[in-house]
């Protein structure tokens, strides 16, 4: 899993990879004559945190393959990250249909992977900061980008159920949403059969 890096990090990665490939090992001193000590620490911290290099020993590092780094930019991270949230949420709309249908309906692909998440209006600052800290693009009510992103749906109050480790809209609410669009017909049939609803 990798995340996007700014241009200075990409250039440093390109330099390190062009010199050492993915098998060679290098130390932070590799950049001593190029950048200041504080910038060197910033670059290595960024590349490690973003997953573009790995630490092999206390002083040696290696690059991951560029193809793995690029592919990793499209990894699905929200399902794991959301488990660490400190505030209440509910997967809603088509995300709730996914969960209740045991993913027999899936709305995502590498090119577009939205998550619809109901949150309390009073917690919006927390949720924006939470997803920004984890470098997940997020929007309020609508928006989109390539890959994985979150649509926050702020409300004054909501109820939720717990299913498969996620907080999600209650079953009845999800069925009502699924009934509103023919695209969910298969998932709706699955849900009704499984839960006798």
C-alpha positions as CSV (number, residue, x, y, z in Angstrom):
1,X,0.0,0.0,0.0
2,X,1.4,3.4,-1.0
3,X,0.1,6.9,-0.9
4,X,0.7,9.9,-3.2
5,X,3.9,11.8,-2.5
6,X,4.9,15.4,-3.5
7,X,7.3,16.1,-6.3
8,X,10.4,16.4,-4.1
9,X,9.7,12.9,-2.7
10,X,9.1,11.5,-6.1
11,X,12.4,13.0,-7.4
12,X,14.3,11.5,-4.4
13,X,12.6,8.1,-5.0
14,X,13.6,8.3,-8.7
15,X,17.2,9.1,-7.8
16,X,17.4,6.3,-5.2
17,X,15.7,3.7,-7.4
18,X,17.9,4.7,-10.5
19,X,21.0,4.1,-8.4
20,X,20.0,1.0,-6.4
21,X,16.9,-0.6,-8.0
22,X,14.6,-2.5,-5.7
23,X,17.3,-5.0,-4.5
24,X,20.1,-2.5,-3.6
25,X,20.4,-1.1,-0.1
26,X,21.3,2.5,0.8
27,X,21.6,4.8,3.8
28,X,20.3,8.3,4.5
29,X,23.8,9.5,3.9
30,X,23.1,8.9,0.2
31,X,21.5,12.4,0.1
32,X,24.1,14.2,2.3
33,X,25.7,16.3,-0.5
34,X,22.3,17.0,-2.2
35,X,20.0,18.4,0.5
36,X,20.2,19.8,4.0
37,X,20.1,17.4,7.0
38,X,16.6,18.5,7.9
39,X,15.4,18.0,4.4
40,X,17.0,14.6,4.2
41,X,15.1,13.5,7.3
42,X,11.9,14.9,5.9
43,X,12.4,13.0,2.6
44,X,13.2,9.7,4.3
45,X,10.3,10.1,6.7
46,X,7.9,10.8,3.8
47,X,9.1,7.9,1.6
48,X,8.8,5.5,4.5
49,X,5.4,6.7,5.7
50,X,4.1,6.7,2.1
51,X,5.4,3.2,1.4
52,X,7.8,4.0,-1.4
53,X,10.9,2.7,0.5
54,X,11.3,0.2,3.3
55,X,13.7,0.0,6.2
56,X,15.8,-3.1,6.2
57,X,18.0,-2.5,9.2
58,X,18.5,0.4,11.6
59,X,20.4,2.3,8.9
60,X,19.7,0.6,5.6
61,X,16.8,1.1,3.2
62,X,15.6,-0.2,-0.1
63,X,13.1,1.0,-2.7
64,X,10.0,-0.9,-3.6
65,X,9.4,-1.6,-7.3
66,X,7.9,1.4,-9.1
67,X,5.1,-0.9,-10.5
68,X,4.2,-1.9,-6.9
69,X,4.3,1.8,-5.8
70,X,2.0,2.9,-8.6
71,X,-0.4,0.0,-8.2
72,X,-0.5,0.6,-4.4
73,X,-1.9,4.1,-5.0
74,X,-5.2,2.4,-5.9
75,X,-5.4,0.0,-2.9
76,X,-8.6,0.0,-1.0
77,X,-7.7,1.5,2.4
78,X,-11.0,2.9,3.8
79,X,-12.4,-0.4,5.2
80,X,-9.4,-0.8,7.5
81,X,-8.9,2.9,8.3
82,X,-12.6,3.4,9.3
83,X,-12.2,0.7,12.0
84,X,-9.9,3.1,13.9
85,X,-12.3,6.0,13.9
86,X,-13.2,7.5,17.3
87,X,-16.6,8.8,16.3
88,X,-19.9,7.1,15.3
89,X,-20.6,6.7,11.6
90,X,-22.9,4.6,9.3
91,X,-22.1,3.3,5.9
92,X,-25.1,4.5,3.9
93,X,-26.7,4.4,0.4
94,X,-24.9,2.1,-2.0
95,X,-22.2,1.4,0.6
96,X,-24.9,0.0,3.0
97,X,-26.3,-2.1,0.1
98,X,-22.8,-3.6,-0.3
99,X,-22.5,-4.6,3.3
100,X,-26.0,-6.0,3.8
101,X,-25.8,-7.9,0.5
102,X,-22.5,-9.5,1.7
103,X,-20.8,-7.7,-1.2
104,X,-23.0,-9.5,-3.8
105,X,-23.4,-5.9,-5.1
106,X,-20.1,-4.0,-5.4
107,X,-19.9,-0.4,-6.4
108,X,-16.2,-0.1,-6.7
109,X,-13.3,-0.7,-9.0
110,X,-9.7,0.5,-9.2
111,X,-10.9,3.5,-11.3
112,X,-13.7,4.6,-9.0
113,X,-14.3,3.5,-5.4
114,X,-16.7,5.6,-3.4
115,X,-17.7,5.1,0.2
116,X,-20.9,6.9,1.4
117,X,-20.6,7.6,5.1
118,X,-23.3,9.2,7.3
119,X,-21.8,11.3,10.1
120,X,-23.1,13.7,12.6
121,X,-22.9,17.4,11.5
122,X,-21.3,18.3,14.8
123,X,-18.5,15.8,14.0
124,X,-17.7,17.1,10.5
125,X,-14.4,18.7,11.6
126,X,-13.2,15.4,13.1
127,X,-14.1,13.4,9.9
128,X,-12.5,15.8,7.5
129,X,-9.3,15.8,9.6
130,X,-9.5,12.0,10.0
131,X,-9.6,11.3,6.3
132,X,-7.2,14.1,5.4
133,X,-4.7,12.7,8.0
134,X,-5.0,9.3,6.2
135,X,-4.8,11.0,2.8
136,X,-8.2,9.8,1.7
137,X,-9.9,12.3,-0.7
138,X,-13.3,13.2,0.9
139,X,-16.2,15.4,-0.1
140,X,-19.5,16.5,1.5
141,X,-22.7,15.2,-0.2
142,X,-21.0,14.8,-3.7
143,X,-17.7,14.7,-5.4
144,X,-15.3,12.2,-6.8
145,X,-11.8,11.4,-8.1
146,X,-9.9,8.5,-9.5
147,X,-9.6,5.6,-7.1
148,X,-10.8,5.5,-3.6
149,X,-12.7,8.4,-2.0
150,X,-15.3,9.2,0.7
151,X,-18.6,11.1,0.4
152,X,-19.6,12.4,3.8
153,X,-23.3,12.7,4.4
154,X,-23.8,15.0,7.5
155,X,-27.0,14.6,9.5
156,X,-28.3,15.8,12.9
157,X,-29.0,12.3,14.1
158,X,-29.0,8.7,12.8
159,X,-29.2,5.1,13.9
160,X,-27.0,2.3,12.8
161,X,-26.5,-1.5,13.0
162,X,-23.2,-3.3,13.3
163,X,-22.5,-5.8,10.5
164,X,-19.2,-7.5,9.7
165,X,-17.2,-5.0,11.9
166,X,-18.8,-2.0,10.3
167,X,-21.4,0.5,11.5
168,X,-24.0,0.6,8.7
169,X,-27.5,1.9,8.1
170,X,-30.2,-0.3,9.6
171,X,-31.4,-3.1,7.4
172,X,-34.9,-1.6,6.8
173,X,-33.4,1.8,5.8
174,X,-31.0,0.0,3.4
175,X,-33.9,-2.0,1.8
176,X,-35.8,1.3,1.3
177,X,-32.8,2.8,-0.4
178,X,-32.2,-0.3,-2.6
179,X,-35.9,-0.3,-3.7
180,X,-35.4,3.2,-5.1
181,X,-33.0,2.1,-7.9
182,X,-33.3,-0.8,-10.3
183,X,-29.4,-1.1,-10.3
184,X,-29.8,-2.7,-6.8
185,X,-32.3,-5.4,-7.9
186,X,-29.9,-8.3,-7.5
187,X,-28.6,-7.1,-4.2
188,X,-32.1,-6.4,-3.0
189,X,-33.2,-9.9,-3.9
190,X,-30.2,-11.3,-2.1
191,X,-31.0,-9.2,1.1
192,X,-34.7,-10.2,1.1
193,X,-33.9,-13.9,0.7
194,X,-31.2,-13.9,3.4
195,X,-33.1,-11.8,6.0
196,X,-36.6,-12.7,5.1
197,X,-37.4,-9.0,4.6
